[in-house]
């Protein structure tokens, strides 16, 4: 964690220095550094989302294919297997959001806290992730 903070500080100072060398006049040095730092921190959290696979979730004790009603038909089983395969094709945050929302049943607020976004941004991210998943379900001619 200390290394992450050090990296963020170095990146912030480097970006601010690059801006100073290009700009003719800077009204508020503190405001500029704050703005650059905020961007660096948000960039850090945006790229920090882990790549989660179905298998790693099952190894951790989360059986996402477990049926709540007890008896599962062959069609449901095939749908779950297809969903697993297609979810593995999605990238980190998209996969994570869908798994947390639709397989773990978490609220948008819980997901937003986990990924470090606002509720609105999380809602949009979930919508986009579901849209990507739907395109994977669509048969290609």
C-alpha positions, 0 to 999 in steps of 0.5 A, spaced: 500 500 500 505 504 501 508 503 494 502 504 491 502 511 494 509 512 492 507 511 485 501 515 485 505 521 488 511 520 483 506 520 477 502 526 480 509 530 480 511 528 473 504 529 470 504 536 474 511 538 471 510 536 464 504 541 465 508 546 468 513 546 462 508 546 457 503 551 460 505 559 459 501 561 466 498 557 471 493 561 476 493 556 482 499 551 483 495 547 488 489 546 484 493 544 478 496 538 483 490 537 486 486 535 479 492 531 477 492 527 483 485 526 483 486 523 476 491 519 478 488 516 484 481 515 479 486 511 474 489 507 479 482 504 482 479 504 475 485 499 473 485 495 479 479 491 478 481 484 479 480 479 473 475 474 476 474 467 473 468 462 474 473 457 477 476 461 482 470 463 485 468 456 485 475 454 489 473 460 494 467 456 496 462 460 491 458 455 487 454 460 482 451 454 479 447 452 485 440 451 484 436 455 489 429 451 488 433 444 489 431 440 482 434 443 476 432 441 469 437 439 463 435 446 460 437 450 466 444 446 466 446 447 459 444 455 460 448 455 466 454 452 463 453 457 457 453 463 461 459 460 465 463 460 458 460 466 455 462 470 462 469 467 461 470 471 455 468 478 458 474 482 461 475 484 469 470 489 471 464 487 466 465 480 469 465 482 476 459 486 476 455 481 472 457 476 477 456 480 483 449 482 481 446 476 478 449 470 481 451 473 488 445 478 488 448 484 491 445 491 490 448 496 486 450 500 492 454 494 494 457 493 487 459 501 487 463 500 493 467 494 491 469 497 485 470 504 487 464 508 483 458 511 484 451 508 484 450 511 477 456 509 474 455 502 476 448 502 473 451 504 467 457 499 467 452 494 469 448 496 463 454 496 458 456 489 461 450 486 460 449 489 453 456 485 451 454 479 454 447 479 450 452 480 444 456 474 446 449 470 446 447 472 439 448 467 434 453 469 429 451 467 422 
